[in-house]
Amino acid sequence: MSEKAEIVKSGTWLYDKQIPYEVWIVKQNFDYFYEEGFEDEPERLNENGGLFQGLLAADGRRHLLGSAFTLEETVAKTEATLQHRVEWDDHRIQPLFDGRRYELSRDSN
């Protein structure tokens, strides 16, 4: 099965109340921490075969903020992790590429 991911909610968070970082909520059909052949337990996915992952994105890097089975749970977990207000404006709603690397385009390296 090929790994698919798409940004379904996005916003901006200010580090030190000054430096903007993108915040993404990604709907995906894989558990980032599951790797076939190295599993201790089955892959954790919801009844639809997916989950949602919160990410902080800046300077070409992605930082995982937590995952959950629903969009609402993931938004709450992401906001709690950042401990500051996220300005949700959905400025970046799009498919992602390259599986676990969460690339914005097919050409990214």
N, C-alpha and C positions, 0 to 999 in steps of 0.2 A: 504494500500500500504506500502510495506516495504521500509525503507530508505536505499538508496544505495549511496556510495561515492567512488571515486577513484582519486588518485593523477595522474594528467595528465602532470604536469610540476613541476620541483623541482630545487632547488638551495641552495646556502649558502649566508648568510648575516652576516657580522661581527659587533657585538655590540661593541661599543667603539673602532672599528677598530681592535679588538683583539679576542673577544669571538665568536666562530661560532655558529650560529643558522640555523636550516633548515628552508627553505621557501617552502611551498607547494601551488600549485594551484590545487584545488579539484573540480572535476566535480561531481555534486550531483543532485538527483531528489527531493530535499526538500529545503525549505527556513529555515535556522537555527532559525530565530526569529519567525516563524509561529508555533502556537500551536493550534490544533483543540479544539474548545470549548472556547477559549480565544481570538479569532480573532476579530479585528476591521475592517479588510478588507480582501479580498481574498489573498491566498498565491501567492507571486510574483515569477512566473516561466516564462522562455522563451517559445517560440512556440514549442520547443521540450520537454517541461515538466521538465526543469531543470534549473540550474544556476551554476555559478562558484564561489568558495569561496577562498580567499587568507588566508593562515594561517602561523603563525610563530610557530615552534615546537622546544622545548628544554626541557630536563629533564622530559620527560613524560607529559609535559603540552602543551596545544594548545592555541594560542592567535589569535582571528579573526582579519583580516586586512581589510576586506571589500569584498563585493560580487558584481557581475555584471552578465549580461546575456550572455556575450561572453568571450572567453579566453583572447582575446586581451585587452578588457576593464579591466578585472580583473588583468592582469599582470601590466597594467599601474597604476591602483589604488594601487596595492600592492607596487610597486616601489615608488610611490609618498608618501605613508604612511611611508615607512622606511627611506626615505630621504637619502639613500645611495645606492650605487650600489649593486645589487644582482648578484652573479655569477651563472647564469643559466647553469646547466650541466646535468639535468635530471637524477641524480644519484638514485633517488627513484621514480620510476613509478610503482604503484601497487594499487590494491583494498584496501579500508579501511573497517573496521568492526565496529559494535556497533553504527550505526547511527551517532548521533550528537556528540559522544565522539571521533570520528575519530581515532580509535585504529588501530595500525599497524598489529596486528594479532588477531585471534579469542580468544586467551588465555589471552589477556591483561586484567588487572584489574585496 
